[in-house]
Amino acid sequence: MLKTNRSVAKRFRVTGKGKIKRPRAYTGHLLGHKAKKRKRHLRRGALVSANDTKQIRRLLPYG
């Protein structure tokens, strides 16, 4: 039986077309000096690069 890596399951989501979505970095703290536009764009998710997709799929077998 394959197990899902729970830490990966909390950080990534699989889209309807099978791509892997991730949250943006640099949103945790020290936000006071960052521009509003930058913070607004950081709220949107991003797709995982093709190089990392294979490894994440292995950790999310039922995703």
C-alpha positions in Angstrom: 0.0 0.0 0.0 1.3 3.4 -1.0 1.2 6.2 1.6 0.7 9.8 0.9 3.3 12.1 2.3 1.2 14.3 4.6 3.6 17.3 4.6 3.4 17.4 0.8 -0.4 16.9 0.8 -0.7 20.1 3.0 1.4 22.2 0.7 0.4 21.2 -2.8 -2.9 20.7 -4.7 -3.5 18.9 -8.0 -5.6 21.0 -10.5 -8.3 19.6 -12.7 -5.9 19.1 -15.6 -3.4 17.3 -13.4 -0.9 20.1 -12.9 0.5 20.7 -9.4 -0.2 24.0 -7.7 1.8 25.5 -4.9 1.6 28.6 -2.7 4.1 31.4 -3.2 7.1 32.0 -1.0 7.9 35.2 1.0 4.5 35.6 2.6 5.2 34.5 6.1 6.6 37.6 7.8 8.5 40.9 7.3 5.7 42.2 5.1 5.9 45.8 6.1 8.4 46.9 3.6 7.0 44.9 0.7 4.8 46.8 -1.8 1.1 46.3 -1.9 1.3 45.1 -5.5 3.9 42.5 -4.6 1.9 41.2 -1.7 -1.2 41.1 -3.8 0.5 39.0 -6.4 2.0 36.7 -3.7 -1.5 35.7 -2.7 -2.0 33.9 -6.0 -0.7 30.4 -6.3 1.9 29.2 -8.8 2.5 26.0 -10.7 5.3 23.6 -9.8 8.1 23.5 -12.3 8.4 20.5 -14.6 11.6 19.5 -12.9 10.0 19.0 -9.5 6.7 17.6 -10.7 7.9 14.0 -11.0 9.2 13.9 -7.4 6.0 15.5 -6.0 3.8 13.1 -7.9 5.7 10.2 -6.2 4.9 11.7 -2.8 1.2 12.3 -3.8 0.2 8.9 -5.3 -3.5 9.5 -5.1 -3.5 13.2 -5.8 
